[in-house]
Structure formats: C-alpha cells, structure tokens
C-alpha cells in the first residue's frame, strides 16, 4: 500500500504537488494520469525518497521509504530507464544491483528471462534501444520480488508486442496482491490495463475513482431516426444533452438507452438505431483536465 497525506512539494515559486491525499491499494493496477507538468513524476520521487516533501507525508507499507529495512525487496521502481552505466552489459548491471542489495545472483537470470532480454543480456547497454532500456528498467524494478511497484511510463518506446506484454505483467502482479502504480500517456492502453485511476492537474487531485465508474459517467446513447429533430427536442425536455454526429446520428448524454427508447415510443418516433456507447478514457481524461493539457504548474 502507498499512502499520501497532504503531500506538497514546492520548487521555489513553482508548486509541483499541492496537498495530495491518496491511498493506492494492493491487488489492483492504479493508473496515474495527468498532463505534462501535473506532478506525477514529482509525486513518485517523493514516494521513493528522491525528493523531500515540502509538507505532508508519503509512506510505503506504512513507513517512509528511507525507513524500509530492505527497500529493493519491498519496493520496485522504474523512474528513469537511462539510469544505468552505458559500458556495462544488462546482466552486469542487474548483477551489481543484486549484490549491492544482498539478493541471490539467480534472480538476475530470472528477471532477464521474464522481461525478454536473455538474447542480449551480455551486450553493453549503450547500444540498447529505448524499448530494450525499458525492459531492463522493469527487470531492475522486479529484481527484489517486491510487494510494491511504481513504474513511470513503462511502455514508452515499446512495440505493440511489448506493450501487450507489460499489460499482462501488470495484471499478473496485481492479481498476486501487489500494489501497482503506473503512469502512462497512452489512454487506450491504460483503459485496458488499470482498475483504478488517480488523475492530477496543476499538482492537485482531480479524480480518485474506479475505472468502470469513471467510464460509466461518460457513457452515451447513439440514435438514428428519420424524425431526429423531434426526438432531439423531446430528449432535451427530458434533461438529456444531444449532439449531432457527422453521419446524422444523435449522440445523447444524460439518459440511458432504455429511457431514450421509451421516450421515442411515447412521442411516436421511429428508430433505425438505438445503441449504448461506452465511455472512453481519453474523453473522460480531457473532460477532467480541461484546458490544462499543456500548462506548467505555478504557485498562485
């Protein structure tokens, strides 16, 4: 479990994280979203003891990271995939991490095989692609078989097969009861992976909600009818919101499909299509973040 209580981080005039209170529960994948500069990476750095909070607390498994007896065995993290010596091989890099944390050498072979780097394990990492570097970073995060995982943009640079592999890995880790916090800018991938979402904007909490609940709030109904204007007026009177789509269909928010069907029957409108439309994470995310997609968080 990860607990943030009033977490605040200020860099001189810039307020990066603003009184953030969140609990990241075990047994599920928690997606960590927000525009560039929203405070996601700063929050992760505070959790990992790489940045000192200005106020508030960040604890992992009930303790500050610096107070953990065996940090690598309890918390695995990927914050910067470039954090390795370019002259070392992947195997040597991981072996150094293992020895410095009193981990058995066989764990290196285990994670190298798990992340798919066995064919290049003895090549120098300076020649690794971004995708290979990401796999190496994930291997390092898994080296201590930790209970808590924090991964910052782990699919960045991966091909479709690699992205699907990461998705399966995260699901497996959560199903084992581990705490998994992962950030990503790929909305469609996060929608397929995360069970729960934490969304930041200007360093503040915008949403802390189950994925299904958030998407349900942005579900809609698609309708086609030769009497569309008549139906649209009736829907608006009933409290729904109507938008005309490019093919002439109506997109209706605020009413369920059954309600729209009953309303059409009551006013004698023929329907050629009546179908529910699932909400998308991209739509929900843009609605939450509004015009703040490209801001820089500045203190008032």
Secondary structure, DSSP 8 states (H G I E B T S, - for coil): -EEEEEEEEEETTEEEEEEEEEEE-TTEEEEEEE-TTSSHHHHHHHHTTSS--SEEEEEETTB-GGG-TTHHHHEEEES-TT-S-TTSBHHHHHHHHHHHTT--THHHHHHHHHTT-GGGTTSBGGG--HHHHHHHHHHHHHTT--SEEEEESTTTT--HHHHHHHHHHHHHHHHTT-EEEEE-S-HHHHHHH-SEEEEEETTEEEEEEEHHHHHHHT-EEEEE-TTHHHHHHHHHHTT-EEEE-TTS-EEEESS-HHHHHHHHHHHT---SEEEEE---HHHHHHHHHTT-TT------
